[in-house]
Amino acid sequence: MNYILSELDMELDLEIIHHELTPTEVILFIESMTVTATCPKCLQISHRKHGQSLRKIRDIPISKKDVYLYIRLNKWYCTNPSCPCKYFTESTRIAPAYQRSTLRATHFYKKAEL
């Protein structure tokens, strides 16, 4: 599975916890290991976790198998009392906020449509 990580340009604070291989899919369970996060609104650094969220992200196929990343990201409290953002979910370079596929998968599938 390490070749998948290197291809994803995996961030140092993400770790593969588990993987599953089926006849049609490769599924990676990834967890954030961050101890702090920066509020996207006020840029205040937070050390207070609020919880976690799970994102399902589609990546490019490997050997004709669909690849899915289940990424567990931390939610954080913003510690700045004047910030309108009370809590936020950390972001990742693999797939920006609200995206359901990696950036490289987005490019791959757009090329496949042509």
Buried (B, 14 or more C-beta within 10 A) or exposed (E): EEEBBEBBEBBEBBEBEEEEEEEEEBBBBBBBEBEEBBBBEEEBEBEEBBEEEEBEBBBBBEEEBBBBBBBBBBBBBBEBEEBEBEBBBBEBEBBEEEBEBBBBBBEBEEEEEE
